[in-house]
């Protein structure tokens, strides 16, 4: 993911884009998308390693087997966000950098998942594939995290089995959620551009007029201005 983000900054520099609210929003959106391609390729390589293949063969076969699915997923995301960058009107002017940044980041993520990830998987030693586990605090934390994920997977499998057995109920819940989302629109409201937090504080004070300045003695001693058209 860092390599894809750094490459996206280079594309932004070559395109003349700046780091603004829309490009940062595109980068924050891409954080959840950039890791998907690498995870899919890596998981398939680990599956081939579990089948008894060598690191090099597992990297080649795993990447070749899953490559079409990764390309389809990436190009579908590009097909959604790239036209946003070429819209007309003021909306297109606002979201031009947003669409181009998202498309460039996703394409770079696909390129990294097809080149760097298989290369590292074929060279780096994988302890989990050989049944070797660490004994430090980090290994214990990973083991605890794996046990927690296994517990969640048990509950998720039960929920999935219930959903498949009660399809009409699931469709009714989905339809009710869809209708309820439209019912919340008048309460939530909408706006074109949200208010930006500029880290500024404005304080306005209304002080009373000093009575001593308007006293009769002060008015007598106050210098008078001479009008230009008044006689000397």
C-alpha positions, 0 to 999 in steps of 0.5 A, a space after each residue: 500500500 505505501 508503494 501504491 500511495 507514493 506512486 499516486 503522488 508521483 502521478 499527481 505531480 506529473 498531472 499538475 495536481 495539488 494536495 487539496 481536499 478532493 485529492 486527500 479525499 481520494 487518497 483516503 478512499 483508496 486506502 481501503 481499495 489498494 490493499 484488496 488486490 495484494 490480499 487476493 494475490 497473497 492469499 492465493 499464493 499461500 494456498 498454493 504453498 499449502 499444496 506443497 509447491 515451492 515458493 517460486 511455483 506458488 507465486 507464478 501459479 497463484 498469480 496466474 490463476 487469480 490474475 483475471 479476477 483481480 483485473 476485473 475488479 480493478 477495471 470495474 473500479 476504474 470504470 466507476 471513478 474515471 468518468 467522474 473526472 471527465 464530467 462537465 460543468 462545475 461538478 466536473 471541475 471540482 471532481 476532476 482531480 478526485 476521479 483521476 487520483 482514484 483511478 491512478 491509485 487503483 491501477 498502480 495497486 494492480 500493477 504492484 500486486 502483479 509484480 512486487 507481491 509475487 516477487 517477494 512471495 517467491 523470495 521471502 521465507 514464510 514461517 507459517 507455510 513451514 509450521 514455524 511460529 515465533 515466540 515473542 510478544 508479537 507472535 503471541 499477539 498475532 496468535 491471539 488475533 487469529 483466535 479472535 478471527 476464528 471465533 468471529 468466523 464461527 458466528 459469521 458462518 452461523 449467520 450466513 447459514 441462517 440467511 441462506 435458509 431464510 431468504 425471504 426474511 433477508 430480502 424483506 430486511 434489505 428492502 426495509 433498509 433501502 426504504 428507510 434510507 430514503 426516509 432519512 434524507 429529509 432529516 439528514 439534509 444535503 449540501 454541495 461542499 461541507 464547511 471546512 475547518 480552517 483551525 481559526 477562532 473568531 471572537 467579536 466583542 461589543 464594548 460600551 461607549 466610555 462616558 468620560 469621553 462624552 462628558 461636557 469637559 471632554 467635549 470642550 477640550 476635544 479638537 475640532 475639525 475644520 471643514 474645507 469649504 468653511 470660511 477661515 
